[in-house]
Amino acid sequence: MTTKFHRSLTIAAIAALSLNVLPGQAGNTTHSGKKAVVPAEPDTFGRLTLGTKFSEDLQSGYIDVLNSLYHTDNAALFLNLRGTFDDNDQQIFSAGLGFRYLIEDPGVIVGANVFYDYLNTGYGNEINQIGFGAEILTKWVDARFNYYLPESGRDLIRTYQVSNTSRSFGGLTATPTAFQRPFRTTTTTTTFGIFEQGLEGWNAEAGVLVPGLDEYLELRIFAGGYSYQDPKGGDIAGFKARAEARVTEGITLDLEYWEDEELVGGNWVGGVRVSLPFDIGKLFTGGNPFAGAGDAFRPVGRKTLRARMNEFVHRSHRIQTETTGPQTVSTTTTTNAGILQTDKDMPPVTKPPTQGSGGESPEREESPDSKESPEFVESPDFPPDGT
């Protein structure tokens, strides 16, 4: 599965390169008798982002590459690749296509994306999912919605067994020397498993740019919610909030709150990311793929909405997984038969005294024809008749 995923990423990267380095690439093509289409920002479209997120129980780092496949002044089709590595041995690889369109009046960017996500969990399981996203970006208001659809199936984490034994008895019979009762023992062993699976669900947010600060930094405050199907039953749903501060053109700080801490390793998640202009196609044309990177560290100033066309795509930085409750894996039944036996108690019997002897007669053993019945004492652990 891992090999197939890496092969898919390679094909996608080659496709992106071909669109960026071949002569007559989209966005720079001039047709005879027609006005040339000029890219909005040909030297800066595309970003490489390095980031980290940290919470009480989980730390992760990621690298994100956004590269143009086709773009004009008001439209952009791009490839987005991302790799995330958590300190709990979880690894996520994502490949997506995104499209954004700028409507200059009233000044809004509408976008949509689709992603394929591959997760290698800390338990060594492989989970695949498809993600769908929609976004609206404006000067003052942003809104996003993401839906995650894992492929059906679950992976075993561990098993344990529970056994139950019952015994039944037949009728009591007697032999000259013992009492016997047949029995049958039945043992039922059930194997239970704990499974891991991806969670189907969604998260959404909407936020505003805090006015009065945008000449110095961009501070946006978001509120939203989420809902994921819990494999134990019901939903994992709640409130989420996020503050995003772009302190320079390329440095952004994040602080998130999630109502359910098990989803992201804690209620509070901090983050920082550094984003640089990046055009991988320039590696093959002798140019500098990081041209303009120095501007990433200058103070934020007022900028046009068009400059947000190649902005970082916000999605969940984790593929949400959860473990199930105990599920029956298999049941086996074994039966054994036997006989319980208790020996008869045969106490010694003395002879009656001889007439005129004046003394006691010697002891003798009881003959088989003796008319006295021996006393029977049932063993404490011997089952009574009829049980």
N, C-alpha and C positions, 0 to 999 in steps of 0.2 A: 504494500500500500504506500509506504514512504517513497519507494522508487517511482511509482506512478505519479505521486504528487510533485516530486522534484522535476520529473519530466514535463509535467504540465506547466510548472513555473518557467522552465527553460524555453518552452515553445512560446509562452506569453511574452517573455523578455525579448526573444528574437523578433516577434511580431512588432513589438514596440520599437525596437532598434531600426527595423526596416522602414518604418513610417517616419523615423526621425532623420535617417542618414541618406535615404535614396534621393536622387535628384527629383525635383518636382514634388517635394513632400507637401502634404496637406497643410494649408496655412501659408504657403509660400509660392503656390502655383500661379503662373501668369498665363492666361489663355488669350489667344490672338483675338483682338477686337473687343476684349472685355477688361474691365478694371481689375487690377491685381487685388487679391485678398491679403490684407496685411494683418499679421498676428497682433493681438492686443499688447503683449509684452514678450516678444520673441526670445529675449535673452534671459528671462527670469521665470517663464512658465515651467513648472515642475519643482518639486521640493524633496529634500532628503531630511528626515526628522529623526533625531535620536532622543529617546525619552525614558523616563523611569516613573513607576508608581509604587507607593509603599503604604502599607496599612499595618495594623497591629500584628497580624499573623501571616502576611504575604507581601513579598517584595518582587517586583518584576521590572525588566528592562525590555525595550523594543526598538526596532529600526523600521522606519516607514519610508517607502519610496513612491512618490506620485510623479508620473511622467506622461506627457502629452502624446496622444495618438492622433488627435486632430483638434485644432482650435482656430477660431477667428476672433474678431473683436468681441462678439457677444455670445459665442458658443464654444464649448470645450468637451471633448471626449478624451478620457484619460484612463490610464492603467494605474492601479494602486496595489502595491505589494507590501506585506507587513509580516515581520517575525517577532514573536514575543517569547521571552524565556523567564519562567518563574523560579523562585528559590525552592519550590516544592517539587522540582523535577518535571513540571508541566511545560510543554512546548506547544506553541500555536503558530501556524503558518496560514496566511490569508492572501488570496488573490482576487481582485475585484475590478469591475469596470464601472466608471462613473461618468455622468453627463450633467453639465450645468449650462444654464441659459440665462443670460442677463437681459431683463426687460428694463430698458433705460427709463421709461416713464410708466409706472411711478418709481422706479428704482428698486428692483427686487431681483435676486438670483433664485431661480428654482432649480432643484437638482434631484437626481435619483441615482441609485447605485445597486449593484448586485454583487455579492461576494461568495466565494467558496472558502470555507474554513476547515482546516485540518488540525486536530488536537491529539497530541500524544500525552496522556494523563500521567499523573504521578504514580498510578497503579500499573502503568505499562499498557493501558488500553488505547485503542485508536477510535476517535469519534469524528465524524464528518457532518457538516451542516451547510445549509445555504442561508445566506442573510440578504434581506431586502431593506433598502433605506430610502427615505425621502427627506428633503431639507428645504428650508426657505431662509435665505440670508438677506438682510437689509442693513441699512446704516444703523438703525436703532433696535431692531427686533430680529431674533433668530429663533427658529423652531426646527426640531428634528424628530424623526420617528424611525425606529429600527425594529425589524422582526427577524427572529431566528428560528429556523426550522431544521432540526437535526434529523438525520436519516433514522428510520425506525430500527430498533434493536437495543440490546443492552449487553454489557460485558461483565463476566463473573469476577468478583474481587476475592471472596473467601467463602468457605462452607463450614457447617457444623452439623452434628447428628444428635438426634433425640430418640431414645429407645424406650419402649413400653412393653412389659412382660406380664402375661396373664396365664393362669393354670386352672385346668378343669380336672375333676376326679370321677372315676367310675365307682361301681358298687364294691362293698367290702366282702371278701371271701376268706375262708379259713382252710388251712391245711393242718395236718397232724401236729406241725411244729411252729406254725406262724400264721399271722393274719396278713393279708395282702390287699392292696387297692391300686388299680391302674390309674395313671395320670397322663395328661397331655399339656406340654408347655408351649405357648405361642409367643414369639418375640417379634414386634413390629419396629423397624428402624426407619425413621424419616430423615432424609438429608435436606437441610435448608441452605439456601444461598443468599448472599448479599451481592447485589449487582450495581454497576455504575452506568449511568446513561446521560446523554445530553438533554437539556431542558428546552422544550419549545416555549417561546414566549416573546415578549416585546418590552422595550423601554422607550420613553419619550421625554422630551424636555422643551421648554420655551423660556427665553430670557431676553433681557434688555441690556443695552449699553448704558452705563451710568453716565448721565450728562455732566458736563463741567470738567471732567478729567481727561476727555479724549484728546486734548492737545498734548498731554504728557504721557498717558498710558491708556490702554483700553481695558476697562474693567467691566465684565459682563456677569450678571447674576441670573442663574437658571433655577427653575423648579420643574419637577415632573414626577413621573411614576414608572412602575414596572410591574410585570406580572409573568410568572413562569409556572408551568405545570409541575407540581410536586409529585414525584413517583410514589411517595408514601400516601398520596391522596390530597385532593384540594389544590390550592395554588399558593405560591410564594409571591406575595404582592405587597407593595408598600410605596412609600414616598421617597423620592430622592431629590437632592439639591446639589448645585455646583456653582463655584465661583471661579472665574477664569480671568487672570490678569496678564495681559501682554505688556511686559515691562520694556522690551525693546522690539525692534522689528522681527527678531528671530528667537526671542526667549519668552516663554509663556509659563506661568505658574498656575496650578490647579488645586482646588480643594473640594472634595466631594463628600456627601453624606448619603448613606444607604440605610434604610430602616432595618433590613435583614443583613446582619454582619456576615453570615455564612457565605453569602454570594461573592463577596470581594475581600474576605479575610479580616473584616472589621467594619464598624459603622463609618469610620472616617478614613478617607483615602487621599493622600497628598500626591502631587505629581509635578514634574518639571520636564519641559521638552525644549530642545534647541532645533530650530528649523532653518535650513540653508537653501538658497537657490540651487537647483541641480538639474542638469540636462545631460543624460547619459549618452545621447547621440553625439555630443561634441567630442567624446573620447575618440570617435572614429573619423572626425573631420579636422583634428588638430586643434580644437578649441579647448577652452577651460570649462569643464562641466560645472564648476562652482563659481562662475563669473558673477560678481556682485555679492559674494558671501560677506564681504566686509560691512555691507549695509545692514546685515542681520543684527549688529550690535549697536547701531545708532538708535537714539531715542525715537519712540513712536511719535509720529506727527499725523496730521489729518491726511487721509488718503481717499482715493476714489473707491467706489464699490467694485469697480472692475478688478482692482488689485486683489480681491478676495476670491477670484475665480479658481485659483489653484491652492486654496486653503486646505489644511489638514482635515481629513474626513473623520468625524467623531462617531465611533462605534464602541460597543462594550469591549474593554481590553481583555476580557476573558470569555471563553466559551463556557457558559454556565453548565455545570454538571452537578449531579446529586446522586446519593446512594439510595437504594430502595430499602424497604423493610424486608424481613425474612420472607423468602419465596420458596415454595416446595420444589425441589429439584428431582427427587426420586423417593420411592417408598418400597421397602423390601420386607417380606414376612418369612420367618423360619419356624418350623414346628418340630418338637422332639417329644417322643413317647417313652414311658417307663413304668415301673411298678414300685410302689412303696411297700416295704415289708417290715413287720414287727414280730420278733420271736415271742412265743408263748412262755409265760412264767410257770415253772413246774416245781413248787416247793416240796421238800422231803416230808414223808408221813411215817409215824412210829407205829409198831405193832401194839395191840392191846396186851396188858400184863398177863402172864401165864398163871393159871390157878394154882394156889398153894406155894408159889415160888417165893412170895414175900419180897420179891425184888422186881426191878424194872426189866422189861424185856429189851433185848438189843434192837437198835434201830434198823429198819430195812427200807429199801426203796419201794415206792408204790409200783405195783404191777400195772401193765396196760389195761387189765380188766377191772381196776379199782373203780368203785362206784362213786367215789368222791370227785367232784369237779375241781379242777385247779382254778385258783383265783386269777383273773385277767386284769392287768393294769395297763391301760392304754398309754402309749408314749405321748408326752405333752404336745409334740409337734405332729402327731399323727392326725390326719383329718377325720372328723366324725363321719359316720355313715350318712350318705345322702347329700354330702356337700360337693 
